[in-house]
Amino acid sequence: MSQGFYNRRKDSVMKVDRHHDPVIELESRLLSELDFIAQQLRGKITHNVYGNSEGKQSKVITIEYDVRDKK
């Protein structure tokens, strides 16, 4: 094989985006879908982050819909 073949391969090395996080991208897409679902239900969506004194942290999503006043 010619030397030119190897030179071309070095130029086409794939670069890694160190700032791209597929987990964050997936979470964002799923949250958008939940927002859409809440709209379709004519509801209200809330996002909360909770933490305790032991350092545990969690995210909670609530969709409230079909709210009626009791008469």
C-alpha positions in Angstrom: 0.0 0.0 0.0 1.1 3.5 -0.6 2.2 6.0 2.1 -0.7 8.3 1.1 -3.3 5.8 2.3 -1.9 6.0 5.9 -1.7 9.7 5.8 -5.4 10.0 4.9 -6.4 7.7 7.7 -4.6 9.8 10.3 -6.5 12.9 9.1 -9.9 11.3 9.4 -9.5 10.3 13.1 -12.8 10.6 14.9 -12.7 13.3 17.6 -14.6 12.8 20.9 -16.8 15.6 22.2 -15.9 15.5 25.9 -18.8 17.9 26.7 -21.5 15.6 25.3 -23.4 13.6 27.9 -25.9 11.1 26.4 -27.6 10.6 29.8 -28.3 14.3 30.2 -29.5 14.5 26.6 -31.9 11.5 27.2 -33.2 13.1 30.5 -33.9 16.4 28.7 -35.8 14.6 25.9 -37.9 12.6 28.4 -38.7 15.7 30.4 -39.9 17.4 27.2 -42.1 14.4 26.5 -43.6 14.6 30.1 -44.2 18.3 29.6 -46.1 17.4 26.4 -48.1 14.7 28.2 -49.1 17.2 31.0 -50.3 19.7 28.3 -52.4 17.0 26.6 -54.0 16.2 30.0 -54.6 19.9 30.6 -52.5 19.5 33.8 -49.7 21.0 35.6 -46.2 19.5 35.9 -43.8 20.3 38.7 -40.1 19.4 39.0 -38.6 19.3 42.5 -35.2 18.2 43.9 -35.2 16.9 47.4 -32.2 16.3 49.7 -31.8 15.1 53.3 -29.2 15.5 56.0 -27.5 12.3 55.0 -26.6 13.7 51.6 -29.2 11.7 49.6 -30.7 13.7 46.7 -33.5 12.8 44.4 -35.6 14.4 41.7 -39.4 14.2 41.7 -41.8 14.9 38.9 -45.5 15.4 39.6 -48.3 15.8 37.0 -51.5 17.1 38.5 -54.6 16.9 36.3 -58.4 16.6 36.3 -58.5 18.7 39.5 -62.1 19.3 40.7 -63.5 21.2 43.6 -65.7 19.1 45.9 -69.1 20.9 46.3 
